[in-house]
Amino acid sequence: MIVWVVCAAVIFVALYLRYPYFIQDIQHVRLRLTATDQVLKYMQTNYNIIDRFSELVKEQPHKQFVLFKDETFSYQDADELSNKAARVFLQIGLKEGDTVALFLRNEPMFLWLWLGLVKIGCSAAFLNFNIRSKSLLHCFNCSGATTLIAAGELQDAVDEVLPTLQEQQVNIFTLAERCKTADVQSFKDKMNQVSSDPLPNNLRSNVTLQSPAAYIYTSGTTGFPKAAEISHAKLWGIVSLISITGVKTNDVIYISLPLYHTAGFLGFTAAIKNGMTVALRDKFSASQFWDDCRKYNVTVIQYIGEIMRYLCTTPKKLNDRSHKVRLALGNGIRADVWRDFLKRFGNVQIVEFYGATEGNFGLINYTGKIGAVGRDTFYLKMHFPYALIKFDVDKGMPLRNASGFCIEAAKGEPGLLVTEISMSAPFAGYVGDLQQTEKKRLRDVFKKGDLYFNTGDLLRIDEDNFIYFHDRVGDTFRWKGENVATTEVADIISMVDCIKEANVYGVTVPGQEGRCGMAAVTLRDGQRFDSAAVCKHVENFLPAYARPRFLRIQESMDVTGTFKHTKAKLVEEGFNPNLISEPLYFLDDKVMDYIPLTLDMFSSVTSGKIKT
């Protein structure tokens, strides 16, 4: 008997050493399948997020729901305020199926308006409060909205497009108490005049889980933003991913990301799903972040893009670890920042996600492996089919074999992530943009007639089956016959002591094939540009073809509302001193240093006298 026990123990240890993540892999897939089954049950009973909210109002009416500045709103308060908003919508003639565009910053009214709309079977288009003019009109029009509600401080942006909106007979409201602009009414004033009594459920009797709950726009780093329809079913699916990370009913989730973006809105809806409390911030502040966490007893935080790095670059304080945060949810954290964050702020569980607003698939790093976005397992692929396929950067399309089918990328090789489109994993596309929608659909990928979603992202899988984000397809460029991943190069440049941020992109050089590497960088406070140190660093860590030949020193980076670097204007200006007043440098191979790029040198490079 003892021998059998010992043998069993030895076998178990051997299996664990060979497959250390086996149990976690199985558990993760099981949780995802349970979440998927739950969404299917919701679809059968037509149970949506507002039904869950109504249950919570009855179960925990006085529990704190939203904390904002020095205000506290209970679940019952939120219910009554959203009832008032819904009644105003009914008064102005909205009916089931209509859409209202919300042009607001982060504030509780954003939440009451959306809840009110869903209560009467309507949806909302979340407009980025940074957009203006033609972009604002484009985003409004493609949503099909007939009503616009804007924050009082955004009235100037509305006034700029007011004549066009008036021609389209759009109902325009402001959240200011009073408005001097003709044809713009105060929504708050109307809310003060209506009842907060419950509304009948039959107002949304025709709404199904396939109906739109919201329209959320892609970041629009190039061209106009595109509107993705978020159905009630898709909303449940996204929220379910949050639920399997370990959030609990007694958690307080801190939302400093914009509510118009998927991540911020997801935090709010996840709070409803799990009956949590939301600590809402009007906009992200690195200096106030931890003070807010302590003030509101925050236990869960959200991050995206550069937020974690911003936190790590703030001056160190004695109370850096004095907080109750146990879980951080988000995407886009660099491995070095991940380590710095844990070292400085304590044992916070960081759960890195991968996904897209319009996508039909997501990854979760459930093991805590620093730098990874998930794991590649047979069990996950079996239930949620996906693949990394070889991609031709020059042609901007997947490579295909002699039979016309795509080729899976090898271990360690970057590949385009594609995910199967099916009834259980649909892709609705972009509202009013069939051309862009079709670009995201890949047909005949592995067999005739199959259909996959093109994520537009390059990922790679290492030998231990961990999945890492590599780069966006549009950001990867080709130089000297090699593919250059801008994300990887930016991460390496940012390791230099004097560099605060780096934004890497490719620029055209007359007479040269492909695009040459260039980096726009900002310097750390009090630091000067140490050209020799930067040159030595890129020489040590990057192959010759990946080293940026041009550097541009900026005071600050242009970013989107979710802290993604914008590149379109930088690429357009290239390395031309006639267009750029900021300091420019060129990597001189002869002296192995970055030297100032003069007009004469620019002429020599563009004429081919100086080789890049």
N, C-alpha and C positions, 0 to 999 in steps of 0.2 A: 504493500500500500504506500509506504513511504517513498519507494522508488518511483512509483507512478506520479506521486505529488511532485517529487523533485524534477522528473522528466517534463511534466506539464509546466512547471515554473520556468525551466530552462527554455522550453519552446516559446513560452509567452515572452520571456525577456528577449529571445532572439528575434521574434516577430516585431517586438516593440522597437528594437534597435534598427531593424530593417525598414519598418514602416511606422515611424514615431507619431505620425499625424493621422493614422488610420481611424482611430476612434473619433477624433474631431471631424474628420472628413465625413464619416457616416452620420454623425450627429447633425452636422450642418445641413446635409442633404435632407435628412429626416425633417428638420425644422422648416426648411424651404417647402417641402412637399406638404407639410401640415398647413403652412400659411397659404399655399396655393389651393388646397382643398377648402380652406375657410372662405377664400374669395369666391370659389365656385358655389358654395352654399349661399353666400350673400347674393350672388347673381340669381340663384333659384328663388330666393325669397324677396328679391328686390330691396335688400337692406343696404342703405347707403350711409355716408358719414354723418348726415344730419339726424338719421335715426339713432345712431350711437350717441350723438350729442344730446338728444332729447332724453335718452335713458339716463345719462349722467346728471342732467339737470334734476331729475327725479331722485336719483340715488344719493347725490352729494351736492345739493343746491348751494350750500354755503361754503363749499371748499374754494380756496383761491384758484382762479383759472388764469387770469392775466395780471401780471405785475408790470407796471409801466411808470418809470420815474417814481413819484411818491403816491401813485394811485394803485388801488387794489380792486379788481373786479372778480366777483364770484361767478360760478357757473350760472347761477340764477340771474345775476346782473347781465351777463353776456346774452342769455336767452331773451331777456326783456328788451335790451337795446337792439338786438337783431330783429325782434318782432316789430319794433318801431320802424326800423329801416325797411323791412319787408312791406309794411303798410304804406309807407311813402312810395315805394316802387309800384305798388298796386294803384295808388292814387294817380300817379303820372301816366298810367296806361300800360305798364309792363304786363306781359302775359307769359304763360309757361313756354319755355323754349327760347326766350329772348336773351340777349347778351348785353351786359353793361361793362364799359371800360373803366377801370380804376387807375387813376393817375395820381398815386399817393406815395408818400414816404412811409416808413414803419411807424404805425400808431394803432391803438386799439380799434379805431373806427374802420380801418382796413378789414379787420376780422369781423366786426359786426355787419359790415356791408356784404361781405361774401356769405356769411351764414344766412343773412336775410334773403339774399338772392336764391340760395339753394332751397330755402324753405318754401319758395313760391315756384320752384321748378325752373329757375333761370341759371345762367352761368356768368362768369366774369372773365374779362381779358385783363391781365395784369401788365400794365404799361410801365416800362423802365422810366423812373422819374428823371433820368439824365437825358432822355432823347428830346429832340426839338425839331421844329419845322417839318421838312418833308418826311423825315423818319417817324415823327410823331403821327403825322397823317397816315402814313403807310401802315403803321402798326394798328392804328384805330380802325382803318377801313378794312383791313384783311380779316379782322375778327368778326365782322358783320354786326358790330354793336351799333345801337341807335341812341345810346345815352352815354355821356361822359361825366364822371365825377372826379374833380381835381382838388388837391390840397390847396388851401388858401395861398401858400407861399409859391405855388406853381402857376398862379394866375397869369403872370407875364408870358409864360410859355403857351398857355391857352389863347391869350389875346393875339399872339403872333399868327395863329392858324384860325382864329375865330371867323373871319369872312367865309372861308371854305366850309367850316362846320355849319355855319348858318345856311349856306346854300344847300347843304345836305339835310337841312332841317333836323339837326341833332339836338337832343335835349341836353343842356349843359348845366351842371351844378357845381358849386364850390362848397368846401367844408368851412370856409370862413363864415363868421357870424353875419357879416353883411358884405355885399358886393355892389360896386358902383358900375360895373360893366353891364351894359344892356344885354338882355337875353340870357344872363347867367343868374341863377337863383341859388339861395342858400339851402343846402340839404339839411343842415343841422336845425335850421329854423322850422322846417317842415316836420322833422322828427320830434321836436318839442311839442307839436300840436296833435300828435296821434297817440293812440292807446298802445300799451305794451302787452296786452292780453295775447294768449296763444292763438295761433292761426290754424285753420283746419288743414289736415293732411291732404285733402282732395285737391288742393291747389297745385300739387305736384303729382297727381295721379297717373299722368302719362310718362313720367320720368322713369327710365330704366338705368341699369348700371352701364349701359352703352351710351347714355346721354352725356354731353359734356358737363364737367363740373367747373372747369377753368381752361383758359388759354394762356400758356406760358411761352415766352419768346426765347429763342436761342440768343446767345450773347451778342451776335452780330459784329464780331471783330473785323469782318470784311462784308461790305454790302449791307443791305437792310436786314434787320432781324427777321426771323421766320417764326410764325406762330405754330406751336404744337398743341393739338387738342388733348387735354387730359380728361378722359372719361372717368365716371365714378368707379368703374372697375379698375382702371389703370391706377387711380388714386389709392384704392385699397391695396393693390399689388405693391406699389412703392412703399406705402406706410407699413405693410407687413414686413418688409425687409428691415425697417427700423425696429420693429417689435421683436425680431429674433436676435437682436444684439444684447439683450439683457436689461432694457429699460423697464422701470417698475412704476406702479401707480403713485408711489410716494416721491418720485423724482421731480425735480424742478429743472426744466430745460431752458437754457439761455439762448435766445435767438438775437444775434446782432447782424445776421446776414439779411439782405433785402427780401421782404416778403414776396416781391414780384418774381423772384427767382425760385426755381424748384426746391433748392435746399432749405431756404428760409420757410417757404410755405409747407414743406414736408415736416419741419419741426413742429409747426402749429397743428397740422392734422394728426401727426403721431401723438401729440399730447391728448387730442380727443380720443383717439383709438385706445389709449392706455389710461385715460383719466388723470393725466398729469397736470402740473402747473407750468405756465409759460412765463418766463422773465423776458420781457421784450425791450430791446434797445432801439432807439430811433436810427442810429447808425453805429457802425463798428468804431471803437476807440481803444487803441492798444493801451493807453495810459489809464483808462477807466475800467478795463476788462475785469481784472481781478477784484477791484473794489466792488463792482457790481455783483460778482459771484459771491463775495462775502455778504453783501447787503441783502441779497435775495436767497441766501443759502442754496445756491445752485449746485446740482449734482451731475448734470449732463450738459456739455457744451457742444456747439457745432462749429465746424471750421470749413474753409474752402480756400483754394489758392494759397495766397501768401500770409493768411492770418496768423498761423502758428509761427512763422518766421518773424512777423512783426512783433509778436509777443516776446520772442526770444531776444530781440534787439533792444527792448526797453531796458532802462537802467535797473540793475539788480537791487532788490529790497530784502530786508530781513524777514518779511512776512510772505515771501514768494510761495512758500508751501503751506501757508495758513489759509486753507480753503477746503470745501467739502466735495470738490469735483472728483468724480471717480471714473467718468466715461467721456470720451471725446469722439464725436462722429463726424466724418467728412471725407473729403478727397483732395488730393494734390499736395500732400505733405512730402517734402524731400527727406531722404533717409538721414542726412546729417542734422536737419532741423528736428526730426523725430527724436534722435538721441539727445540733442541739446534740451529739448522740451522736457523730457523725462528726467534728465539730470538736474534741471533747475526747478521744475514745478512739482516733482514728486511722482508717486506711483499712480499715474492716470492711465487707464486702459484706452489705448487709441485704436479705433476701429475704422480702417480705411475702406472707402467704397470706390467702386468704379461703375459709372452708368451715364446715360444721357437722357435729357428731358424727353426726347421723342423716341428713345430706344425701347426695346422689348426685352432687355436682359440686363442684369446687374451682377457685379462681383462684390464679395465681402472678404476682407482679410480677417478671418475669425481666429487665426492662430497667434496674431500679434507679431508676426515676422516683419521686422523693420524694412520698409521700402516696398513691400509687396502689396498688391491690390486683391489678391485671392489665390486660390489653388486650382490647378488643373487636375481633375480626377475623373475616372471612368464613370463614377456614380453621378456626378454633376452633369457630365456630357450626355449621359443616357436620358436624363429627365429634362434637361434644358440644353438642347443641341447648339453647339457653337464650335468655331474653329479659328485658328490663325492661318491665314493663307499668304503665299508669296505675293509681293506687290512691286510693280514697276514704277519707281518714283518718277522717272522721266516722262512716261506716258500717262501717269496718274491713274492707273488701272491695275487690277489683279493680273498676274501672270497665269496663262492657261497652257495646258499640255496639247499634244497633237490631236487629242480627241475633243479639245475645246473646253475641258473642265479645269477648275482651279486646282492649285497644288498646295498642300499643307506645308507650312514652314517647319523647319527642323528645330529641335531643341536648341535654345540659345539664340536662334535667328529671329529678328523682328518680323512680325507678320501682321497683316490687316485682320482685325477681329471682325468676324461676321457671325450673325446669330440667326437661326432659322425662324422664319415667320410662319406662324401657325394660328389655329383658333385659340390656343391657350397662351400664345405669345404673339399678339397682333402688332402691326405697325400701321398706325392711322395716317401718318404722313403730316405734311404741313398744310395749314388751312389756306385754300385759294392759290396754291403753288404746286401744280401738278408736275412741272418740270423738275423742281428741286426734290419733290417726293420720289419721282421715278429714279433720280440719281442715287437715292438711298436704297433702292431695291436691286439686288443682284440675282440674276436668274441663271439656271443651269450651272450651279456652283460645283456640285459633286455628281449630279445625275440629271438627266433630262427632266425638266419640269419643276425642279425644286426652286425654292425662293428664300433668300436670306437678306437680312438687314445689314447694310454697310455702315459700320460705326464711324468710319473715317479716322480711326485711331490705330496706331501701330503698337502692339504689345509683344512681349516675349516671355517664354517659359524656360526656366532654368532646369538644371539636371535633377533638382529636388522637387520639381513640379510646382514651384511658386511662380505666380504670374506677376509681371511688372509692366507698368506703363512705360512706353518707349518715347512716343512722340505722336503728334497729330500729322495726318497725311500732308496737309498743306504746309506744315512747318518744316518737315524734312525736305532737304534739298540735296542736289547732286553736284559734287565738285571733284575734279580730277578723277572721274570715273568711280567715285565712292559716294555712298549715302551718308549725309551728315544729319544727326538728330539734334535739333536746336535745344531741346530740353536737357539732354545730356551735357552739351557744351556749356549751357548757361549754369548748370549745377556746378560744374568744375571751375568755371571762372569765378563764381560767387564764393569759392573757398579762399580766394586771395584776401589777405587782411584788409587792404584798402578798399575793396569792392563791397558795396552794400547790396546792389541788385544788378542783374544782367539780363538783357533781352536780346536773344540771338536770332539772326535771320540771314537770308541769302540775298546778295545784290548782284546785278548783272555788270559784267566788265566787257567793254567792246572788244570783239575779236576772240573772246573766250567762250568755251562751251560751259553750260551749267550756270551755277550761281556761286559767287565767292562769299565766304563767311564774314559777317560783320556783327559786332556786338555794341549795343547802346548800354552804357553802365552808369550807375550813380555811385558816389563815393560815401564812405562812412563819415559821420560827423568828425570834423577836425583832422581828417586824413587828406593827404595829397595823393595825386596819381603816381604810383611807383611803377613806372614803365618797365624797368628791369625785372622787378619781382613778378609782374604779370606775365612778361615774356618767358621768364624761366619756368613759371608754373605751367603755362600752356604747353611749353616744350616737353616738360616732364610727364604731363598727364594726357596729352592729346596727340594723335598722329598728325603728321604735317598737313594732310588735306582737311582736317577738322579744326585747325587753329584759325581763329578769326584774323583775317589780314587787315581789317579796319576796325578801329574802336572810336566810339562817339561818347564823350563825357556829357551827361545830362544832369540838370539840377534835380529833376524828378521824373518818374516814369508815368506815361499815359496808360491808364488801366481802365478796364470795363467796370461795371458796377459790382462784379464779383471778383475783382482783383486779378483778372487775366490781362497780361500785357497786350497792348494793341501794336500791330506791326505794319499795317497798310501804309501809313504815311511815312514811316521810317524806310520801308522798302522803296517807296516812290522817290524819296530824296537821295537815297543811296549814300555815296561818300563824296558828294559834290560840295566843295567849300563855298561855291557861289549860292547854294541854297541853304547852307547850314552855318549858323553863327557860333554854334557850340564847338569846343575843341575837338579836333579830329586827329587820329593817329594811324600810322601805317606800320605794319610789321616788316622791318627791314631784315632780310635773311643774312645780309653780309655782316651786320654788327649784332644780330640777334637781339633787337630791341624795338620797342614801339616808339617811332619818332614822329614829330608833328607833321601832319599832311598839309603841305603848302599848295598854293595854286599851281606852281610850276611842277610839283610832284604829281598832282592830280592830272595835269596835261600829259605828263610822261607815262602815267599808268594807262590812261584812256587811249593814248596813241600807240601803246605797245612797247615803248622804250624801256619801261620798268615792268618786269614780269611779275605776275601775281601767282 
